[in-house]
Each structure stands twice: as structure tokens, then as C-alpha cells.
Amino acid sequence: MNAERRPGASGSEPPPEPDAEGQPGVGDATMRSVLRWVAGTAAVLSVGALLAYGVRAALGVGIGGAIATANLYVFARIVDAFLSRRGHTVSWTLIAMVKLTGLMGGVWLILKSEMVSGVALMVGYASLVVGISLGTLFGPKPPADGTPPSARG
């Protein structure tokens, strides 16, 4: 038995959950889990569209899923910056406005070019809702004592 792992020693407790500052990426473990679920849902829907409806439908679903994942990632970064008060909030506000404009403009260009159908694009974008639901249900659970991970010291 290793002396460092004896009961009551600090090494026997589970390590604290890393926060956004300690790990590259975005948000806490739950947000990272939700992002993986959104991307995974988009991939599964794209494969399903490929098998059921062909390449063009799969491309539309994939583009919609990529937009959903990127949208959630940027949104999480913006919220994280606002809550932690890192940097100037004016610059994050500008990024949020550019994100919204880019999202709307990009979707409009994709639909205007008729590269993919709007239905396929929306099926892919629905991975946002499905991924958030699945990531929240099956992702990391909050601590039993009810304190947020950032409050632990």
C-alpha cells in the first residue's frame, strides 16, 4: 500500500475539477461535455442523412451541425469572458455582435446559393438542442454539496 494513498490523506480525495483558467478550451467540464455532445450529434445526424438521403443532404446537415457547434463555442467563450471579467467587455460585446451578424449572414448566403436545402441545414442545427439536452443529462454532475466548482478552493 502506498503511503501517499492512505485514507484521510489529501491524495485519497478526488482532484478538484479544473476551471476555465486552468485548462485550455472553454467553460467548465459541463460546457466542454455539451460541446462534445453537440458535435457528436451533428456527426451522427450527418451519417444518417448520408445513408438515408445522399451526399447533398449529409453536407447540409454537416454544415448546420458545424454552425451549431461553432455558435455554442463562441457563445460559451463570450459568457465565460463576461462572467470572469477578463479583458474589456466592450471587445467581447463587439465579438458577440460580429458572431450574430456572421451567423445570420452565413446562413443567408448558404441558403441563397442553394448549395444545400434549408431543411437539411436546420436538421443539422437541431444538433444544438439535442446535444445540449444530452450533454446536460449525461455529462459531469455538479458536486453533491451544491457549491459551484469555481467556489471550491
N, C-alpha and C positions, 0 to 999 in steps of 0.2 A: 504494500500500500504506500503510495507516495505521500510524503509529509505535507506537501502543498495542497492536497485534495482532501484533507480530513474534515469531518463535519464541523461546522462552525467557523471554519477558516474562510477568508474572503474569496479564495479560489473556488469554493464549492457553490457559490451563488451564481446564477446565470449572469452573463455580462450584460451591462446596460445597453439598451438599443441605441445605435449610433444616430445622431441627429443630422440635419442637413449640412451643418458646418463641418462635421467630421467625415463626411463621405461625399464623393463627387456624385452629381446627379441632382435629384430634385426631391424636396419634401422629406417626409418620414417614410418608414417602412411600408405603411399602408398605401401611401401615394405611389411608391415605386411598384408595389404589388398591383395596384389598379392599372397603372400604365402597362405593365406586362399583360394583364388580362385583356385590356383593350386591344393591344397589338395582336395577341393570340387569337382573340375573337375575330378580328379582321382577317387574319390568315386563314382561319377555319372557314369563314364565310366565303373568302375568295376561292378556296379549293372547291367548296360546294358549288359555287357559281360556275367554275370551270367544268366540273363534271356534269352539271345539270344543263347549263345554258351556253357554254362555249367561252372562247377566249375574250371576246369583247365584253361580255357580262362580268367575267372574272377581273378584267382590267378596271372596269368601273367600280366594282366592289373593293378592289385593292386600293384604288385611288381614294375612294371615300373613307376606307379604314385608315389610310395613311394621313389623310387630312384630320380625322378624328383624333388619332394618336398625337400628331404634332400640335393640334389645338389644345389638347389636355396638357401636354408637356409645357407649352409656353404659358398657359393659364396657371399651372402649378408654380412655375418659376416666378411669375408676377405676384401671385398671392404670397409666396414664401418671402419675396423681397419686401413686400408691404408689411407683413407681419413681423419680420425681423428688423425692419427699418434699416436695411443695408442699402447704401447708395442713395442717390437723390430720388425721391418718389416722383418727381416730375419726369425724369427719364423713363421710369417704369410705366408711368401713365402714357407717355408717348409710345412706348413699345406696345402697350395694350391697344392703343388706337390703331397702330400700324397692323397689329395682329388681326383686329376686327376687319379693317379695310382689306387686308390681304386675303383673309378668309372669304369674305363676300365677293371680292373681285376675282379671286382664283376660281371659285365655284361658278361664277357667272361666265368666265372665259371658257371653262371646261364645257359647260352646258351650251354656250353659244357656238362653240366649234363643232358640236355634235360628235365629239370623239367617243363619248360613252353616253349611255342613257341616264336620265335623271333618276330613274328607279334604281338602277344598279348603284349609282353614287349614294343614294340615300340608304340602301341596304348596307353598304359599307360604313356609312356614317353612323348607322344604328349600332355598330360595334361599340360606340362610346357609351351608350346607355347599358348595353348588355355587359360590357367589360367593367363598368363602374359597379354594377349590381353584383357581379360575380367576385370581383376583387374585394368588395366590402364584405360579402358573405364568407368567402373562403380565404381571405388574406390574414395577415397577422392580427391577433386580438389585442385590445388595449390591456394594460396591466389591471390585475384584479382589485388593487386598492383604489382605482379611479383617478389616480394622478396622471396627467399627461406626461409622455416621455421627456419633454423638454423641462419639466419641473423637477425631475429627479436629479440629484447631484451627486 
